[in-house]
């Protein structure tokens, strides 16, 4: 019965155990000839302790890595951890043994530093981390721009053979393997070391982590016990494999002296105790040296980690720089002296119809078949000139584009030192000026046409005074001043002065207004208006007329009325005249100013009765304008007062907003100015923006002032405040802008708003402006259901969005104004925060 139970247990244990294929490659003293070595002893101990059947697969490192990738083996022993390998395989956590790369040379070699490797032949083991790793010799050579011939082999033994036969100048060997093999060859180990690493075990990516943890636990346990197989095997394999290869011609001599050696050995027995102590002392020294070496290794690993972090930071900075230059719409590039592109930005790659990656490291002619030889040579000449002069230079060059048309570029070039090459390089920034030149030429042509037209008009005016009759009829049409009412008085009078001087045929002219007892110039032609505006003139100084009349030697008449000090300044500001036409200007029957049209003292012309008729027509035009404008301003003030009353009512009805509506008005007016809308639109936006929420008057207070979340029915009712606004504002043309802002300020640029789901520029521009100003102020302001946010927090929401607000909700041009003038908008908000 007992025998059956024992057999059953053996069967169960056999079922529970499993096999692992462990890949090993020649790595003295860890693996020797695929049969012995510290690693083989270690895994045999694992096999015993974990009840695992282990099968060793002996091959080259490169072949074993391929097998591990194809899952033909489970573990690859004695592998350095690298981030690149970790993408495809798993590693155990505990370090098996530290190691680093050592450079070996022939005995008579003069290689003492990395720089001595230039133009040398260097042998290395394929896939070896000491050569291929991030800090391996290959990358070190690249960083120092060292050119060398690199010869890859399958194992370290082949490297030593090549060195012995002087087929190579140097070889890259792992420290441990080199220590074992070097004694068999007549070669030299240099002081050049690099790429300190931690030797671990590399596993298939799909292997159970519990197995890796179990092997780690066994390794940790062995490393804690100084008598374990971990220490005894490594020590034995290092000592027993450090052998010397005895030359053939010495063997016979050694045979004959063996007897003498034996006799000497007997004589040394007496000194054995002393020798033993010396050995123990040397062993202790070696142990201390090993511990110091391990400490040095840890320090090197820390430095390596610091270098890795620095490299990562450098990569991030390079990415930031790349993103910045890719945002620049002009063409940025770095070329070497031969014309090869080393760095380009996205705009330049787009010009060539390709990608940044495809354009870099190529020449012009490789990506642009239509560029002419002369154009290419000119670029090279420019680059050489910049490099030799060591100065920044500017060029204007014509380039055939990839589609065959000619482009004009203004380019700034400067000498530049690039880490990407040893050759001299040039940094260039090119701006496409083609459209600018076309526009300038078009303007020049239009100006020329305009000049020719003006010349024809002037010739026609000089040729015949009869044309004045037509002009008088034209002035009759101008009397319809509905459009002029939108202009400021001064602007209209200045335009009228310019037209009248030309129509009447005067040499000079001026327009002025009365302000109480003062006499102020508005504009002048021929006279110095800047000096005239600085004069402190009284109305009593002026020769007034109740109707249009011609006055001879006007300046002399004025001198009689002007004080001497003012008379002198007045003469300096005005031209000398022989006679003038004086036009009084009236508004609602009150004289408010006048116009003067003057002939030069040396003019042969005289004013005619026809000129007087034209002047009277201009008097009527100006007087009608000023009278209507006065009534229009009065009406406008009435509308504005009404709008302010409505805004105050809405504000009082929804008092949680504080002075929200006034801040929205100021911010909206500021945005309108930056958009360069017309003056009237800017004024109306500033005046009527406070009415944007006037429709809330019709919303029940139970909904409007509810502190909790609104129900779906309540929310639908709240959204109706936009359409309710029309009940108050109506369809009056004077309130069109006000109605647009109230009705559409909750529409979104992407069509997701309400009440009509309008999209893009179907939404009036005034509503687009008030929409973003309203949201900005609402987010900044404290409400019963939310806390106030800082300016920076609100701008972050507007630009990047959150769960409610998206940048797609706004006109991007307006959003950019908000972003660019953020500080000014914040200043407006802060200034009005407690101001009613």
Buried (B, 14 or more C-beta within 10 A) or exposed (E): EEEEEEEEEEEEEEEEEEEBBBBBBBBBBBBBEBEBBBBBBBBBBBBEBBEBEBEBBBBBBBBBBBBBBEEEBBBBBBBBBBEEBEEEBBBBEBBBBBBBBBBBBBEEBEBEEBEBBEEBBBBBBBBBBBBBBBBBBBBBBEEEEBEBEBBBBBBBBBBBBBBEEEEBBBBBBBBBBBBBBBEBBEBBBBEBBBBBBBBBBBBBEEBEEEBBEBBBBBBEEBBEEEEBBBBBBBEBBBEEBBEEEEEEEEEEEEEEEEEEEEEEEEEEEEEEEEEEEEEEEEEEEEEEEEEEEEEBBEEBBEEBEEEEEEEEEEEEEEEEEBEEBBEEEBBBBBBBBEBBBBBBBBBBBBBBEBEBEBBBEBBBEEBBEEBEEEBBEBBBEBBEBBBEEEEEBEBEBEBBBBEEEEBBBBBBBBBBEBEEBEEBBBBBBBEBBBEEEEEEEEEEEEEEEEEEEEEEEEEEBEEEEEBBEEBBEEBEEBEEBEEBBBBEBEBBBBEBBBBBBBBBBBBBBBBBBBEEEEBBBBBBBBBEBEBBBEBEBBBEBBBEBEEBBBBEBBBEBBBEEBEEEBBEBBBEBBBEBBBBBBBBBBBEEEBBBBBBBBBBEEBEEEBBEBBBBBBBBBBBBBBBBBBBBBEBEEEBEEBBEBBBEBBEEBBEBBEEBBBBBBBBBBBBBBBBBBBEBEEEBBBBBBBBBBBBBBBBBBBEEEBBEBEEEBEEEBEEBBBBBBBBBBEBBEEEEBBBBBBBBBBBBBBBBEBEBBBBEBBEEEBBBBBBBBBBBBBBBBBBBEBEEEEEBEBEEBBEBBBEEEEEBBBEBBBEEBBEBBEEBBEEBBEBBEEBEEEE
